């Protein structure tokens, strides 16, 4: 449990908000243009975690983005230095999540997997909420210093308390841990397997609606529902609901697994709720003209979206436990595409429809519905053959109990003489006694 808490704090630390208030926010030119750094080194992080171990890579990732965050105010006067600093930040954050997925897949048993990913997603929402509440009350320099310092403190805690089971005590590795020592990766195995594409598409669909809310919710509330500076803080409510529902959904999914639901049924149920539910409530959200009702609907949408943590996000560890970091890295890279497209596409749709937002939310709902249908029809919980072959051949905990091919069973112990006599007497039939009596007469 302390390990899971530390990982959750790392995710919360990553999901911070650091923005320059002077950034252009007109339609078609939004700060999300800087989201190019979101296409960061996910795949590199996953490969590094498989090769060097999750502890070292995550330690490096958090330290890198914490230091780059802390020195940002000092480098703000130099554009080249600031760009270099942001590149380092993107590199660190790109290493983070795939490494956490690798650690979860190698350390969390299947009966606790959903809640582990639920806490992970919840921690990210908590980080966004805390940052959105604190940053308006701090100078822009203080926000960078605060979150950078928290990250460095986390690094010290990680060094003191985390024990990497994959690199020590190999004889004590539990049977559910698929220890990987082969660093050769065949990338075609992760790009030509249709159940994995079901995960990638579901992740893409989830992020499409998430980026719409993340990038445009304050603008929509202010321009269409008349939200002022005080009431605009209500845009943090959906993230609070998201974190709470993520935890509840994780425990509920694990309960279903313990009650003999198949893992695939649980993953499909939670993904269907996490994609269909937000799509429905996004349509209802754009149809209301009351600020409170709009916040309620978008909060329900974000809350139901958290069910994906026990759905397709957990499914990575089911299909490819030895390579969950790599499959998530591919998925997360593809899922950053909505972060690049949603900003300019939303601006274009609103402009061409003369200020109407209905096409934006209809498109988001359609993407969600499509992702839900594809995932439900094509998903699987069976291990990828490539990943399964690795776990059978190189897992020391399993190999330890496999007898050699020339193994012979040990000889059976000899019976005590008294036991031998009793067996002889019991095996003598009645006709034998009768014959003995006739002979005696």
N, C-alpha and C positions, 0 to 999 in steps of 0.2 A: 504493500500500500504506500509506504513513503516514496518508493520509486515512481509510482503513478502520479502522486501529488507533485513531485519534482518536475515530471514531464508536463503536467498540466500547467504549472507555473511558467515553464518555458514557453508554452504555447500562448499563455496569457500575456507574457512579456513581449512576444512577437507581434501580437495583434494590437498595436498601439496606433495612435493617430498623430502624425506630425506633419503639419501643413503650413505653408506660408500664406498668410491672409491676403497678400498682394497678388496671388496667382489669379490669372484670368478665369472668370467663371461664366463667360457668355456662352450662349448655345453654340455648339460646334467647336468651341475651344475651351476645354475643361482641364482641370488638373489631372484627370485620368489619362491625359496624353502621356504623362510620365510613367504610365503603367507598363512601359516597356521593360522596366526592371522586374516586373512580375514574371516575365518569361525567364526567370533566373535559373540557376544551376541545379534544378531538381534532379536530373539524371546523374549528374556528377556526385551529388550528395548521396544518392542511393548506392552507387557503385563504391564510393568511399566507405560507407557504412558496412557494406558486405566485405570489404577488403581489410579495413583497419579496426572494425568494431564500432558499435553505436556510441559507446561512452566517449571515445576520443573525438569522433567526428562532431557529435552534438556539442561537446565542450568547445571545440574550435569554432563552430557556427555561432553559438551564443556570444562567445567572447568577441568574435569579429563584428557582429552587428551591434553589439553594445558599445564597443570602442568607436566604431564609425558614427554611431548616434551621438556619443558624448562629445566628439570633436567637431561635429557639424557646425555649431555656432562659431567656433574659432576659425573655420575655413569658409564662412559664408561670404566673405569679401572677395574671394578668388573663385571665379567660375570654373576653371580647370580643376582646382583642388576640390571644389564642392562636387563636381561630377564624379571624380575619382572616389570620393567618399561615398557617394550614393551607389556606385558600382560595387564597392565592398559591402555595403548594406544589403544590396540585392543578392550578392554571393552568399552571405551568411544566412539570410532568410531562405534562400533556395536550398541550402543544405539541411535546414532544420526539419521541416515536416517529413520528407522521405526518410530521414534518419529515425524519427520518432516512430514511424510506421514499421521500420525494420526492427526496432527494439520491441515494439508491441507484439509483432508476429513471432518473435523468438523467445518471448518471456511470458506472455499472457495465455493461459489455457482457454480453450474454446468456450467453456461455460462462463467465463468472465470477460470475453472479448467485446461484447456489445457495450457493456457499461464502461469499459476502458476507453473505447472510442467516443462514447457519450461524454465522459468527463473531458476528453481532449477538445471536442468541439465546444463544450460549455466554457472551458477556460478561455478559448479564443474570443467568444462573445463577451466574457467578463472583461477581458483586456480592452476591447473596443469601447465598452460602456464606461469603464473607469477613465480611459483616456479622453473620451468625449465630454465627460463631466469635469475633469480636472483642468484640461488644457485652456478652456476659456477664462479661467481664473488665474492663470499663470502667464508670465511673459513667454514669448516664443522660445527664448533661449533656455528658460528653466525647464520647459517640457523635455527638451533634448537631454539636458543634464540629468533630470530625474529618472527617465526611463533607461538611459545608459548606465547610470549607477546601479539601478535595480538589476540589470542584466549581469553586471560584474559581480554583484553579491550572489546572484544565483549560481554563477560559475564556481564560486568558493564552496557553496553548499553542495553542489554536484560533486565536486572533488572529494568532499569529506564523507558523503553518505552513499554514493552510488557504487555498487559492486557489479562489475560486468561479468555476468555468469557465463557469457559466451567465450571469455578468454581465460577463465580460471575455474578450478574445481570441475573439470570436465566429467569426472566419474560420477558427479552428483547431478548431472543435467537430467531433468525429468523427461519422460518419454514423449511429451507433447512438443518438446523444443526441437525444431528441425535445424540442427547445427550445420552451418555451411562452411566448408573450407575450400571449395572449388571456386575460384574467382573468374573463371571463363564464363562469359555470358553470351548466349546466342540470341541476339535481339529479335530475330525473326520469330522466335517462339512467343514473344510478347506482342507482336504486331499482326500475327496471322491466326490468333486464337479468338474465335467469335465471342465466347463468354467474357473474355477480357474487354472486347470492344463494347459489350453491353455495359460494363462498368464505366468505361471512358465516356460513353454517350450519356449515361445517367449523371455523371459528374458535370459534364458540359451543360446539361439542362438545368441542374441545380444552380450552378454558378450564374447562368444567364439571368434568372430572376433575382438572385442575390445581388448581382452587380447593379441591376436596375434600382433596387431599393437603396443600396449603399451610395450610389452616385447621385440619385435624383430625388430621394425622399424629401430632404429639407427644401429643395427647390419647389417640388410639387406642393408641399404643405403651405409654403409661403405664397406662391403665386396663385394657386387655385382655391385654397381654403382659408387664406388670410391669416396664417400663423405669424405671430410676432416673434421678437427675439426671445421672449420668455417662454412662450409655448413651443418654440422650435426644439426645445430640449426634450419634448415628447418623442422625438425621433430616436432617442436611446431606449425607449420602452421595448420595441421589438427585439432588441438584442438581449435584454434581460429575460424576456419570455423564451427566447431561443436557448439560452443557457439552462434554464430550469427544465424545459421540456426535453432537452438533450439528455440530461441525467435520468429523468424518469423513463424516457424511451429506452435507454440502455439497460436499465434494470428490468424493465418489462420484457424486453427481447430475451434477456438471459433467463428470465423465469419461464418463458415459453419453451426455450431449449431444454431446460431442466424438466419440463413436463412432457418431454418426448416429441415435441414438434421437430420436424426436420429443420436443419440449418437453412436450407434453401427456402423453405416456406416462410421462415422468420425474415430472411433477407428480402424476399419479394414483398411481404406484407409491409415492412417498415419503409422500403423504398417507394412503394405505391402510395402510402400515406404521405411520405416526404416530398413527392412530386405532384400528385393529383391534388392534395389538399391546398398547397400554396397556389397552384394555378386557379382553383375555384375562388379562393378568397382574394386573389389579385383582381379578378373580374368584378367581384363585389366591391372591392376597395375603390376602383375607379368610377363606380356608379353612385357613390354617396357624395353629398355636398356638406356633410357635417364633420368638423375636425375631430371630435371625439370618436365618432363611428369609424372614421377613416383610420385612426390610430389603432383602434380595436381590431379592425379587419387585417391590417398589415401586421399587427403583432401576432394574430392567430396564424397568418401565413408564414411568418418567420419561425414561430413555434413548431408548426408541423414540419417545416423544412429540417428541423433538428433531428427528426426521425431518420434521416438519411445516414446519420452516424452509426446507427445499428443496422443499416441496410447495405447499400452498395459500398460505403466506405469501409465497413468491417469485412466485406466480401473479399477484399484484397488478400487478407490473411487466410481466408478459406481456400481460395483458388491457388495461390502461389505463396505458401508460408515461407519458403526459402528466399523468395524474391519480392516480398510485399513492398519493400521500399522502392524497388525499380518499377513495378507496375503502377504504384501510386505516383511516382515521379512522372511517368508517361501521361497518366491520367490528369495530373495537376497541370502539366504543361499545356495539354490540349484545353483544359478548363480555364486557362487564363485568356484564351481567345475572346470569350465574351467580355472580359474586362477591357479589351481594346476596341471591340466593335460596338458595345452598348452605348458608350458616350456619344460618338458622332451619329450613330444610327438613330438613337432616341431624339437627338436634336433635329435630325432631318425629318423624322416622322411627325414630330410636333409642329415643325415649321410648315411642312407641306399640307398638314391637316388643319392649318389655321388655328393653332393653339390647343387642339384637342389631344388629350393623352390616351384616349381609348385604344387607338391602334398599338400604342406601346405595350399596354398591359395585355391586350389580346395576343400579340406576338409572343410575349413572355409565357402566357398560359399555354399557348400552342406548343412551344418548345418543351415545356414541362410535361404536357400530355404525351407528346411523341417519345420523350425519354422514358416515361413510365411504361408505355406499351412495349418498347423495344427491350427494356430491362426485364420485364415480367416474362416475355416470350423467349428470350435468348440467354438468360442468366443461368448460372450453375454454381454449386458449392463443392463440386468434385475437384480434387487437386489437379492442376495442370500436369500432364504427363512429364514434362521436363522438370518441374519442381518436385514431383513425387519421386522420380528416379534419383534425384539428389538426396532426398531424405532417406531413401532406402539404402543408399550405398555409402553414405559418409556420416550418418548420425552415430556418434560413438555410443550414445546411451542405448540405441537399439542394437547396434552391432555387437555390443558387449555381451548380450544374451543369446547370440546366434551360435549354436554348436558347430564345430568343424564338420566337414563332410565325412570324415572317417570316424566320427564319434560313435562309440558303442555304449549301450546302457551298462551301468555297474552290475556286478553279480549280486543275486539275491542272497540275503543272509540265511545261514543254515538254521533249521529248527532245532530246538532243544530236544534231547533224547526222549524226555517224557512226552513232549508234543508229538514226536514221531510214533511212539507206542500207541497214543490215543488215536492217531489217524489210522494206524493199521487195524486196530480193534473196530473202529467205525466202518472200515471198508470190508470187514468180514461179514458175509451174508448169513442169514439163518440156515439155509440148506447145508452150509459147511459145518455148522455145529451139529446138525442132525446126523450127518455122515460120521462125524467123530464119535457120537454116542453109539451108533450102530456098530461101529468097529470095536468100541470098547466092550459091548455086550457079546 
